[in-house]
């Protein structure tokens, strides 16, 4: 079994900052890409940022220059540092990991956390 547990969400004023964390645990053989997605009320889930095991990053245009994704491979943990938050950043943020387990070492599969709510409001 694999679990992804997010933390760090909450209420913040416009212009503020938050840092999200997501730790993957369980029967993990290796972790490939990790990332963050978000889903605002009534909208689809969208990519925020991803990072490969080698550190290559990719960001949605809407967050470039404001958000930074990073990871600690030794801890199977990914972070999302968010600056200059806007009301339109309000959403449930989901952690994603593409990983191999000891039960399935040949192919990597997608795993998701349960999400953490970020609310940007004055």
C-alpha atoms as one frame of an Amber mdcrd trajectory, in Angstrom:
protein
   0.000   0.000   0.000   1.102   3.524  -0.758  -0.076   6.704   0.905   0.422
  10.305  -0.110  -0.306  12.732   2.688  -0.488  16.472   2.046  -0.142  19.212
   4.637   0.219  22.976   4.813  -3.042  24.252   3.395  -5.115  26.934   5.050
  -6.480  30.453   4.852  -4.160  33.226   3.685  -4.667  36.832   2.629  -3.984
  37.957  -0.937  -0.279  38.544  -1.388   0.576  36.036   1.303   2.562  32.816
   1.210   2.024  29.160   2.014   4.136  26.044   1.788   2.565  22.692   0.973
   4.217  19.368   1.694   3.413  15.853   0.502   5.081  12.712   1.790   4.787
   9.365   0.030   5.067   6.277   2.193   4.514   2.555   2.016   5.871  -0.226
  -0.151   7.779   2.083  -2.507  10.436   0.769  -4.865  11.161   4.043  -6.654
   9.552   7.407  -7.304   9.603   9.064 -10.703   7.878  12.404 -11.186   5.988
  14.126  -8.403   3.670  17.058  -8.733   0.861  19.257  -7.573  -2.545  19.729
  -9.167  -5.466  21.843  -8.043  -9.205  21.870  -8.425 -11.292  24.955  -7.827
 -15.024  24.626  -7.095 -16.927  23.705 -10.238 -13.777  23.327 -12.318 -11.587
  20.484 -13.527  -8.362  19.425 -11.878  -5.429  21.267 -13.435  -1.675  20.922
 -13.354   0.168  23.337 -11.077   3.747  22.051 -11.167   5.737  18.865 -11.595
   9.288  17.799 -10.820  11.218  14.769 -12.035  13.505  12.665  -9.885  16.384
  14.550 -11.494  14.966  17.931 -10.564  13.523  19.115 -13.875  10.502  21.294
 -13.201   7.425  22.320 -15.133   4.886  24.979 -14.152   1.489  26.141 -15.271
   1.719  29.603 -16.822  -0.578  31.002 -14.142   1.892  30.224 -11.342   5.256
  30.826 -13.016   7.370  33.209 -10.992   5.157  32.840  -7.917   5.311  29.117
  -7.036   8.361  26.902  -6.583   8.267  23.104  -6.529  11.041  21.085  -4.904
  11.558  17.583  -3.556  13.584  15.566  -1.113  14.239  12.222  -2.776  15.530
  10.639   0.417  12.206  11.388   2.113   9.959  10.823  -0.940   8.561  14.259
  -0.237   7.549  17.068  -2.567   7.001  20.688  -1.612   5.190  23.619  -3.153
   6.234  27.065  -1.980   3.590  29.593  -2.962   4.188  33.355  -2.940   2.065
  36.336  -3.956  -1.098  34.305  -3.613  -4.211  35.508  -5.401  -7.894  34.747
  -4.783  -7.902  32.729  -7.997  -5.366  30.352  -6.419  -8.124  29.165  -4.082
  -8.577  25.430  -4.642  -8.017  21.983  -3.249  -4.406  21.087  -3.970  -3.626
  17.451  -4.730  -0.271  15.733  -4.620   0.595  13.234  -7.350   3.416  10.720
  -7.571   4.357   8.346 -10.362   6.021   5.471  -8.589   6.850   1.795  -8.580
   6.001  -0.408  -5.634   7.721  -3.605  -4.574   4.599  -5.406  -5.808   4.741
  -3.712  -9.239   8.364  -2.875 -10.062   8.050  -2.959 -13.853   5.620  -0.111
 -14.439   5.163   3.177 -12.623   1.593   4.076 -11.680  -0.089   7.276 -10.578
  -0.957   7.789  -6.932  -2.891  10.705  -5.460  -3.256  12.324  -2.082  -6.622
  13.298  -0.644  -5.976  17.005  -1.099  -5.467  20.057   1.060  -7.572  23.203
   0.821  -5.931  26.543   0.113  -8.160  29.595   0.511  -6.919  33.029  -0.488
  -9.222  35.689   0.861  -9.196  38.923   2.817
